[in-house]
Amino acid sequence: MAVALFDTDTPLRPLRAEIAQAMAAVVESGRFILGPKVGAFETDFAAYLGARHAIGVANGTDALTIALRTLGVGPGDDVVVPSFTFYASAEAIAPTGARPVFCDVDLQTGCVTAETVKAALTPSTKAVIAVHLFGNVAPVAEIAALGVPVVEDAAQSAGTRTDTGRPGTLGTIATFSFFPSKNLGCFGDGGAITTDDDDIAELVRMLRFHGSRDKVTYEHVGYNSRLDELQAAILGVQLPHLDAWAAGRRAAGAHYEEAGLGDLVALPAAAAGAEPAWHLYVVRHERADELAAGLAAREIGHKAYYRTPVHRQPAMRDVAAGVDLAVTDEFARTHLALPMSPVLSAAQAAEVVAAVRASLG
Ligand SMILES: Cc1ncc(COP(=O)(O)O)c(C=O)c1O
């Protein structure tokens, strides 16, 4: 039995008619940019997270750039960011004029820690981007205690819970991506910024619209970065189902454990106090490439997401010169994502585990 890396189709199937209706209503309304659907989704997403403000933007990359701008990050500043993450986490720093300073991650959780961030602080550090990688949670309060504002990159952690609140409410400001394969995905590009700070929220609203509050006076050089009405309508239909999907992702992780996956490979570990909605289920093994080849032969979906970590990417050569991140390099070399979705069954998990066992001989 083949098992796909993702299943974005099955969870959406029962919602197709409702989504089509919501999209038709937008077309009928003739309002496509910054209309009532975006407003409603912003209100609902903020309420879901327990944040004071949620502001829709065009994608998760812009969300990071705009979030950094609201903290005053600019030329001459440093921003600490992990290297073991999607490239955009660091790429989004460049448009502010600041310099990314790469830090290491924890081998168990895949996330930055107060220790790894502390080792990367410089006198010019203006902010830290704490990536909640794979749906897990970085220790934001401990990092903030170092005295630097934290931007949560929550692109991969919609649906995750912690005993001190959800990702998106743990730092000064947070960013989300609604890329279609994300835990909460739209039918194109989309993103959001969340914060409890009224002044920051007001600045985000201006920056997403060319630095203006009224389309008459332009107070900042901003961005054209809006979530559109169609995407907001689609997200609005899905949001009430996010917790059930998150529970499905956690159940899939439990199926893997029950099927004995932990005897074969190193499993992802939930951060203390966190219940991750696993976006990607990423395991580690010394022979990760051999495992990948074995899974390919058995039609089991898999992917090495970050084999070349960000600090070793060609575009980062200058800013990352001399950077040495031992855990990042080990993670990059040994990780492999296995199939994960809200509907991954015990039978599918058992199939994957059998294929892992056979592949590793
Ligand atoms: C950790 C992380 N940060 C940022 C992004 C950027 O989001 P987007 O693709 O919506 O720009 C993504 C996903 O693509 C991501 O996984």
The ligand as an ORCA input file, in Angstrom:
! r2SCAN-3c Opt
* xyz 0 1
  C       9.160     28.099      8.900
  C       8.639     28.884      7.731
  N       8.794     30.220      7.705
  C       8.339     30.956      6.690
  C       7.660     30.386      5.637
  C       7.244     31.274      4.500
  O       5.875     31.250      4.258
  P       5.315     31.572      2.782
  O       5.645     30.416      1.907
  O       3.840     31.734      3.010
  O       5.952     32.837      2.343
  C       7.438     28.994      5.632
  C       6.669     28.273      4.595
  O       6.670     28.367      3.452
  C       7.962     28.224      6.697
  O       7.810     26.899      6.710
*
